[in-house]
Amino acid sequence: MQSPPKKQKKPRGPKVPKKITDSYLHNSGLYYLERFASSSANFKTVMMRKVWKSCAHHQDQDKDECAAMVDKLVVKFIDLGLLDDAAYTRAVVTSLRRKGTSTRAILTKMKMKGVNRDDTMRALRHYDAENIRDPEQAELVSALTTARRKRLGPFQREDKKARIEDEEEAQKLKEKEMAKLARAGFSYDTVRRVFEINSDEADSFLYENG
């Protein structure tokens, strides 16, 4: 016996955004912070996107009133300790520095998250002072950490070295690898220093400053 044909499901239309209320913003904000760490500025941006989307659909809502609700929520979450810009900045800067991120790249990333330059630099100086034997060498430590992670310069794979047939090819590869570090935000002087030392010196330097 032939099975009856399955009913075709009607395609769902776009999800209708909810109206903005204090309780909706509160619950939505908590849900966001359960998943992501955030600065207060970035959190406000995320919440305001919800406001604009909701107000575009529910045109009876007053955008300024909704924006005021977001401002009130940000203050509330700061008072509750759910938003802590100093702690957030320290945590993100620590994570990025340990990965070998350059100061320039860190400043750019933090600016995108709504953290100003002074606060980022304060967190950077604190991290470098606490974790690097010579804080003046922090950029070189980061550059070597990136080089080790990407297998560049002194950390280049042996099989890759073996495939290089002549000096001209070796120079082209060196320039290509130096450009990668430069694009990561490191200065020419720092990049040059990375390629002036051998793998043993690089490992020793990272060990001493790790």
C-alpha positions, 0 to 999 in steps of 0.5 A, spaced: 500 500 500 502 506 497 504 511 503 500 518 503 504 523 500 507 528 505 504 535 506 509 540 504 511 545 509 510 552 508 516 556 508 517 560 514 517 568 513 522 572 516 522 572 524 518 578 527 523 582 531 520 583 538 518 590 541 523 593 546 521 593 553 525 593 559 524 586 561 526 584 553 532 588 553 534 585 560 533 578 558 536 579 551 542 582 554 543 577 559 543 571 554 548 575 550 553 576 556 552 568 558 555 567 551 560 573 550 565 577 554 564 584 552 565 591 553 560 596 555 561 600 549 560 593 545 554 591 549 551 597 547 552 597 540 549 590 540 543 592 544 542 598 539 542 593 533 536 590 536 533 597 537 533 599 530 531 592 528 525 592 532 523 600 531 524 599 523 518 593 524 514 596 529 514 603 527 509 605 533 515 605 538 519 611 539 527 610 538 529 615 543 525 612 548 528 605 546 535 608 546 534 610 553 532 603 555 539 601 553 542 606 556 539 604 563 540 597 562 548 598 561 548 602 567 544 597 571 549 591 568 555 595 570 552 596 577 551 589 578 558 587 575 556 584 569 559 589 565 566 591 567 571 594 562 577 594 566 577 586 567 574 585 560 580 589 557 585 586 561 582 579 559 582 580 552 589 584 552 592 578 555 589 573 551 591 577 544 598 578 547 599 570 549 598 569 542 603 573 539 599 579 537 602 586 536 601 592 539 598 595 533 593 589 532 591 589 539 589 597 539 585 596 532 581 590 535 580 593 542 578 600 538 573 595 534 570 593 541 569 600 544 575 600 548 579 607 548 587 607 546 589 609 553 585 603 557 588 598 552 595 601 553 594 601 560 592 593 560 598 592 555 603 595 560 601 591 566 601 585 562 608 586 559 611 588 566 608 582 569 610 577 564 616 579 560 623 579 563 624 585 559 618 589 557 622 593 552 622 587 548 615 585 548 614 587 541 620 582 539 617 577 544 610 577 540 613 577 533 617 571 535 611 568 538 607 569 532 613 566 527 613 560 531 606 559 531 606 560 523 613 557 522 616 563 519 623 565 520 627 561 525 622 556 526 621 555 518 620 547 517 626 543 515 622 540 509 621 547 507 628 549 507 630 543 504 626 545 498 629 551 497 634 551 491 638 557 490 639 564 494 635 568 490 629 563 492 631 563 499 631 571 499 624 571 495 621 566 501 624 571 506 621 577 504 614 573 503 615 571 510 617 578 513 611 581 509 606 576 513 609 579 520 609 586 517 601 585 515 600 583 523 602 589 525 610 589 527 615 594 525 620 593 520 625 593 525 622 588 529 621 584 523 628 584 521 630 582 528 626 576 528 630 574 521 637 575 524 636 570 529 637 562 529 632 557 532 636 556 538 637 563 540 629 564 538 627 559 543 632 561 548 629 568 548 622 566 548 623 561 554 627 567 558 621 572 557 615 567 557 
